[in-house]
Amino acid sequence: MRTFDIADDFLQQEISGRYVTNENVFALLKKLPEHFEVNIAGKSVLDKPIYSVRVGNGKQRLYLWSQMHGNETTTTKGLIDFLFFLASENRDATSFLGHFSFLIIPQLNPDGAELYTRSNANEIDLNRDSVTQSQPETKVLHRLFDEFQPHFAFNLHDQRTIFGVGNKSATMSFLAPSYNENRDVNEVRAQVMKLIVAINEKLQYYIPDQVGRFDDAFNVNCIGDYFMQKGIPTVLFEAGHYSGDYEREITRKLVFVSLFESLAYLLNKSDDNDFLCKYLQIPENIKIFNDVVFVNPINGERTGVQYKEVLRDHEIFFEANVDHELILPTQKGHLEVLAALEKDATVDDIYHVSRINKFDLLKNGLISVNDLLKEQK
């Protein structure tokens, strides 16, 4: 059975879309079997519980956490799906639980999740707090790290729709973080590179030429770099955009696939002397996409529109935003519309042009992605 099909079998319908809160997560965690040890590992700035899950009795300890940025929910969904896979009678799940011990934080930043913000309630980016450890959420992450003493760590994130590789969206990206300014490759970093090479080989079957390599500039304040400096192999996952999948329900399955293939590799490691070359052959993802690009049919001038995610009544809407800092002459569009649009266009201008060209880009002043995609079919 293909790993993608397994992901589909264990997809938890109770959570979907872009907005995943602490309550959503706990509602599913309490459905796990008794041998899944669900604990409150600590509290957030606003006194919300930070849940952890321990399971497995293997010798190799794996530490995984997601949603340290509150508006990055795709890996949380994929991680929850994977927990229910581990709770099943699937032969691979049984094998994984026998070889690994897991400590998992499905949602590190519950306040940011509720507010749908990158930062926590103190407006601090938790992924820039590794040295200072000034925030309660960061303290929880580091305390569990010290107690658990993992052999391998998984740092799970989302990335924006602006990232691409070549002419395609960077649907999944990975990084073996640097442990020093020189970006040297030691044995610890080599372990992560080998893991990523193995994941990439499997993902090419599902998303050919849509896997990227994240920038490896060293910043010890970032959690991955910090843990790598401490000698613990730490892989960065970045879940990105799949064509038409603004709710990231396909990408969540690819997160599942990546987790599954990670464990399969760690279970049956094989020497690969060519790992560095293969790792560097994964293209670095770069900022090349707008959500919509209007192409002037007369002079070919391109104007990009980026969606801004806005939380309203517990639902995420997508506002049209002409972001001049993101727009380049060569910028590609996930959707390209043959129509003239001035570079200083307002939301009303976008609405007017889209109506003339029969594109229902806006609904009640907000971008309606689903309506837009229907127009294109």
C-alpha positions as CSV (number, residue, x, y, z in Angstrom):
1,M,0.0,0.0,0.0
2,R,1.3,3.5,-0.9
3,T,2.2,5.6,2.1
4,F,-0.1,8.4,0.7
5,D,-3.0,6.0,0.9
6,I,-2.1,5.1,4.5
7,A,-2.2,8.8,5.3
8,D,-5.6,9.1,3.7
9,D,-6.9,6.2,5.9
10,F,-5.8,7.9,9.1
11,L,-6.8,11.4,8.2
12,Q,-8.7,12.8,11.2
13,Q,-11.7,14.7,9.8
14,E,-12.4,16.5,13.1
15,I,-9.6,18.9,12.2
16,S,-9.3,20.5,8.8
17,G,-8.5,23.8,7.1
18,R,-6.0,26.4,8.3
19,Y,-7.4,27.1,11.8
20,V,-6.4,24.5,14.5
21,T,-6.8,25.5,18.1
22,N,-5.8,24.0,21.5
23,E,-9.3,22.7,22.0
24,N,-9.3,21.0,18.5
25,V,-6.0,19.2,19.4
26,F,-7.1,18.0,22.9
27,A,-10.5,16.7,21.6
28,L,-8.5,14.3,19.5
29,L,-5.7,13.5,21.9
30,K,-8.2,12.3,24.5
31,K,-9.4,9.7,22.0
32,L,-6.0,8.0,21.8
33,P,-5.7,4.6,23.6
34,E,-4.6,4.5,27.2
35,H,-1.0,3.5,26.4
36,F,-0.6,6.9,24.8
37,E,0.5,9.0,27.8
38,V,-1.1,12.5,27.3
39,N,0.1,15.1,29.7
40,I,0.0,18.8,30.3
41,A,3.7,19.6,29.9
42,G,3.2,23.3,30.9
43,K,1.2,26.4,30.3
44,S,1.3,29.2,27.8
45,V,1.4,32.9,28.5
46,L,-2.4,33.0,28.7
47,D,-2.4,29.8,30.8
48,K,-3.5,27.5,28.1
49,P,-2.3,23.9,28.5
50,I,0.6,22.7,26.3
51,Y,0.0,19.0,25.7
52,S,2.6,16.3,25.2
53,V,2.2,12.7,24.2
54,R,4.6,9.8,25.1
55,V,4.3,6.5,23.4
56,G,6.6,3.6,22.3
57,N,9.1,1.5,24.1
58,G,12.0,1.5,21.7
59,K,15.6,2.4,22.5
60,Q,15.8,5.3,20.0
61,R,14.2,8.4,21.4
62,L,12.5,10.8,18.9
63,Y,11.3,14.3,19.9
64,L,8.8,16.0,17.7
65,W,7.0,19.3,18.0
66,S,4.7,21.4,15.8
67,Q,3.0,24.8,15.7
68,M,5.6,26.8,17.6
69,H,4.3,29.4,15.2
70,G,0.5,29.6,15.9
71,N,-0.5,30.2,12.2
72,E,1.4,27.2,10.9
73,T,-1.1,24.3,11.3
74,T,-0.4,21.9,8.5
75,T,2.2,19.9,10.3
76,T,0.0,19.8,13.4
77,K,-2.7,18.1,11.3
78,G,-0.2,15.6,9.8
79,L,1.2,14.9,13.2
80,I,-2.2,14.2,14.7
81,D,-3.0,11.9,11.8
82,F,0.3,10.1,12.4
83,L,-0.5,9.6,16.1
84,F,-3.7,7.8,15.1
85,F,-1.7,5.7,12.7
86,L,0.6,4.7,15.6
87,A,-2.4,3.8,17.6
88,S,-3.6,1.3,15.0
89,E,-2.8,-2.3,14.4
90,N,-0.9,-1.5,11.2
91,R,2.2,-3.7,11.0
92,D,4.5,-0.7,10.4
93,A,3.0,1.2,13.3
94,T,3.7,-1.8,15.6
95,S,7.2,-1.9,14.4
96,F,7.8,1.8,14.9
97,L,6.5,1.6,18.5
98,G,8.8,-1.3,19.2
99,H,11.9,0.5,17.9
100,F,11.3,4.1,18.9
101,S,10.1,6.0,22.0
102,F,8.3,9.2,21.0
103,L,7.8,12.4,22.8
104,I,5.5,14.7,20.8
105,I,4.2,18.2,21.4
106,P,1.4,18.7,18.8
107,Q,1.0,22.4,19.5
108,L,3.7,24.3,21.3
109,N,2.0,27.8,20.9
110,P,-1.7,27.5,21.9
111,D,-2.1,31.2,22.3
112,G,-0.7,32.0,18.8
113,A,-3.0,29.2,17.5
114,E,-6.0,30.8,19.0
115,L,-5.1,34.3,17.7
116,Y,-3.7,32.8,14.4
117,T,-0.4,34.7,14.8
118,R,3.1,33.6,14.2
119,S,4.2,34.8,17.7
120,N,3.0,34.0,21.1
121,A,0.8,36.2,23.3
122,N,3.8,38.3,24.3
123,E,4.5,38.9,20.5
124,I,7.7,36.8,20.7
125,D,8.7,34.5,17.9
126,L,9.4,31.3,19.8
127,N,11.8,30.2,17.1
128,R,14.1,33.1,18.0
129,D,14.0,32.5,21.7
130,S,16.4,29.5,22.0
131,V,19.2,31.2,23.8
132,T,17.2,33.6,26.0
133,Q,14.4,31.1,26.7
134,S,12.3,34.0,27.9
135,Q,8.9,32.6,27.2
136,P,7.0,29.8,29.0
137,E,6.4,27.9,25.8
138,T,10.2,27.9,25.0
139,K,10.9,26.8,28.6
140,V,8.6,23.8,28.1
141,L,10.3,22.8,24.9
142,H,13.8,22.9,26.4
143,R,12.8,21.3,29.7
144,L,11.3,18.3,27.9
145,F,14.4,18.1,25.6
146,D,16.7,18.0,28.6
147,E,14.5,15.4,30.4
148,F,14.0,13.2,27.3
149,Q,17.5,13.4,25.9
150,P,16.4,12.6,22.3
151,H,18.5,10.8,19.7
152,F,16.8,12.7,16.9
153,A,14.5,15.8,16.8
154,F,11.8,16.9,14.3
155,N,11.0,20.6,14.1
156,L,7.8,21.0,12.1
157,H,6.7,24.2,10.4
158,D,4.7,25.7,7.5
159,Q,6.0,27.9,4.8
160,R,4.2,30.5,2.7
161,T,2.8,30.1,-0.8
162,I,5.6,32.5,-2.1
163,F,8.2,29.7,-2.1
164,G,8.9,27.7,-5.2
165,V,11.5,25.4,-6.8
166,G,12.0,25.9,-10.5
167,N,8.6,26.5,-12.1
168,K,6.7,24.6,-9.3
169,S,5.6,25.3,-5.8
170,A,7.8,24.1,-3.0
171,T,5.2,21.8,-1.5
172,M,7.6,20.3,1.1
173,S,10.9,21.7,2.1
174,F,13.5,20.4,4.5
175,L,16.7,21.5,6.1
176,A,19.7,20.0,7.9
177,P,20.3,23.1,10.1
178,S,23.8,24.5,10.5
179,Y,25.6,24.2,13.8
180,N,28.1,26.9,13.2
181,E,28.6,30.1,11.1
182,N,30.7,28.2,8.5
183,R,27.9,25.8,7.8
184,D,30.3,22.9,8.2
185,V,29.1,19.3,7.9
186,N,29.9,17.1,10.9
187,E,28.6,13.7,11.7
188,V,25.5,15.1,13.4
189,R,24.5,17.2,10.4
190,A,25.4,14.4,8.0
191,Q,22.8,12.2,9.8
192,V,20.1,14.8,9.1
193,M,21.2,15.2,5.5
194,K,21.0,11.4,4.9
195,L,17.5,11.4,6.4
196,I,16.3,14.2,4.1
197,V,17.8,12.5,1.0
198,A,15.8,9.4,1.9
199,I,12.6,11.4,2.4
200,N,13.1,13.3,-0.9
201,E,13.6,10.1,-2.8
202,K,10.1,8.9,-1.6
203,L,8.4,12.2,-2.1
204,Q,9.5,12.5,-5.7
205,Y,6.9,9.8,-6.5
206,Y,4.1,12.0,-5.2
207,I,5.3,15.5,-5.9
208,P,8.1,15.4,-8.5
209,D,10.3,18.5,-8.6
210,Q,8.3,20.1,-5.7
211,V,10.7,19.4,-2.8
212,G,12.9,22.2,-1.7
213,R,15.9,22.7,0.5
214,F,15.6,25.5,3.1
215,D,18.2,28.2,3.6
216,D,20.9,27.0,6.0
217,A,22.2,30.4,7.3
218,F,23.2,29.8,11.0
219,N,21.2,31.5,13.8
220,V,21.7,30.0,17.2
221,N,18.5,31.6,18.4
222,C,16.6,29.3,16.0
223,I,15.7,26.0,17.8
224,G,17.1,23.7,15.1
225,D,20.5,25.4,15.0
226,Y,20.5,25.5,18.8
227,F,19.8,21.7,19.1
228,M,22.3,20.9,16.4
229,Q,25.0,22.9,18.2
230,K,24.2,20.7,21.2
231,G,24.9,17.7,19.1
232,I,21.4,16.4,18.5
233,P,20.4,15.7,14.9
234,T,17.4,18.0,14.2
235,V,15.5,18.0,10.9
236,L,13.4,21.0,9.8
237,F,10.1,20.3,8.0
238,E,8.4,23.1,6.0
239,A,5.0,22.3,4.7
240,G,4.1,24.4,1.7
241,H,1.6,24.9,-1.0
242,Y,0.2,22.3,-3.3
243,S,-1.7,23.5,-6.4
244,G,-5.2,24.5,-5.4
245,D,-4.8,23.3,-1.9
246,Y,-5.1,26.5,0.1
247,E,-6.6,24.5,3.0
248,R,-3.5,22.3,2.9
249,E,-5.4,19.0,3.1
250,I,-3.2,17.4,0.5
251,T,0.0,18.8,2.1
252,R,-1.0,17.3,5.5
253,K,-0.9,13.9,3.9
254,L,2.6,14.7,2.5
255,V,3.7,15.6,6.1
256,F,2.4,12.1,7.1
257,V,4.3,10.5,4.3
258,S,7.5,12.4,5.3
259,L,7.2,11.3,8.9
260,F,6.5,7.7,7.9
261,E,9.5,7.6,5.5
262,S,11.7,9.3,8.2
263,L,11.0,6.4,10.6
264,A,11.4,3.8,7.9
265,Y,14.9,5.3,7.2
266,L,15.9,5.5,10.8
267,L,14.8,1.9,11.3
268,N,16.9,0.6,8.4
269,K,19.7,3.0,7.9
270,S,22.1,2.3,5.0
271,D,25.4,3.9,4.2
272,D,25.3,6.4,1.4
273,N,28.7,7.9,0.6
274,D,27.1,10.2,-1.9
275,F,24.6,11.8,0.5
276,L,26.1,15.3,0.4
277,C,25.9,15.5,-3.3
278,K,22.3,14.2,-3.3
279,Y,21.4,16.6,-0.5
280,L,22.8,19.6,-2.3
281,Q,21.0,18.6,-5.5
282,I,17.7,19.3,-3.8
283,P,17.0,22.8,-5.1
284,E,16.9,25.6,-2.6
285,N,13.4,27.0,-2.3
286,I,13.2,30.7,-3.2
287,K,10.5,33.4,-3.2
288,I,9.2,33.3,-6.7
289,F,5.4,33.0,-6.4
290,N,2.4,35.3,-6.0
291,D,-1.0,33.8,-5.4
292,V,-2.4,35.5,-8.5
293,V,-0.5,37.4,-11.2
294,F,-2.4,39.7,-13.6
295,V,-0.7,39.8,-17.0
296,N,-1.4,42.8,-19.1
297,P,-2.4,41.5,-22.6
298,I,-1.0,44.6,-24.3
299,N,2.5,45.0,-22.9
300,G,2.9,41.8,-20.8
301,E,3.4,43.7,-17.6
302,R,2.8,41.5,-14.6
303,T,1.2,42.6,-11.3
304,G,1.1,40.1,-8.4
305,V,-1.5,39.7,-5.7
306,Q,-0.7,38.0,-2.5
307,Y,-3.4,36.6,-0.2
308,K,-3.3,37.7,3.4
309,E,-4.8,35.2,5.9
310,V,-7.3,36.9,8.1
311,L,-9.1,35.2,11.1
312,R,-12.8,36.1,11.4
313,D,-15.3,34.2,13.5
314,H,-13.0,31.1,13.8
315,E,-12.5,30.9,10.1
316,I,-9.6,31.9,7.9
317,F,-10.3,34.2,4.9
318,F,-7.9,35.3,2.2
319,E,-7.7,39.0,1.6
320,A,-6.3,40.4,-1.7
321,N,-3.1,42.3,-1.1
322,V,-0.8,43.9,-3.6
323,D,2.5,43.5,-1.8
324,H,5.1,45.5,-3.6
325,E,7.9,44.0,-1.5
326,L,7.1,40.5,-2.8
327,I,6.4,41.4,-6.4
328,L,9.2,41.0,-9.0
329,P,9.0,41.3,-12.8
330,T,9.7,37.6,-13.1
331,Q,7.2,36.6,-10.4
332,K,5.1,33.6,-11.2
333,G,1.5,33.1,-10.2
334,H,-0.2,30.1,-8.8
335,L,-3.0,31.5,-10.9
336,E,-2.3,33.8,-13.9
337,V,-5.1,36.1,-15.2
338,L,-4.9,37.8,-18.6
339,A,-6.0,41.3,-17.5
340,A,-4.5,44.7,-16.9
341,L,-4.0,45.8,-13.3
342,E,-2.1,48.8,-12.2
343,K,0.8,48.2,-9.7
344,D,-0.8,50.6,-7.3
345,A,-4.2,48.8,-7.5
346,T,-6.5,48.7,-4.5
347,V,-8.8,45.9,-3.5
348,D,-11.6,47.6,-5.3
349,D,-9.5,47.7,-8.5
350,I,-8.8,44.0,-8.2
351,Y,-12.5,43.3,-7.7
352,H,-13.4,45.5,-10.7
353,V,-10.9,43.8,-13.0
354,S,-11.8,40.3,-11.8
355,R,-15.5,40.9,-12.4
356,I,-14.8,42.2,-16.0
357,N,-12.8,39.1,-16.7
358,K,-15.3,36.7,-15.0
359,F,-13.0,35.8,-12.1
360,D,-14.9,35.8,-8.8
361,L,-11.8,36.8,-6.8
362,L,-13.6,38.5,-4.0
363,K,-16.5,37.7,-1.8
364,N,-17.8,40.3,0.6
365,G,-14.5,42.2,0.1
366,L,-12.4,39.1,0.9
367,I,-10.7,36.6,-1.4
368,S,-12.7,33.4,-1.9
369,V,-10.1,30.8,-3.0
370,N,-12.6,28.1,-3.5
371,D,-14.8,30.2,-5.7
372,L,-11.8,31.3,-7.7
373,L,-10.7,27.7,-8.3
374,K,-14.2,26.7,-9.4
375,E,-14.0,29.5,-12.1
376,Q,-10.9,27.9,-13.4
377,K,-12.3,24.4,-13.8
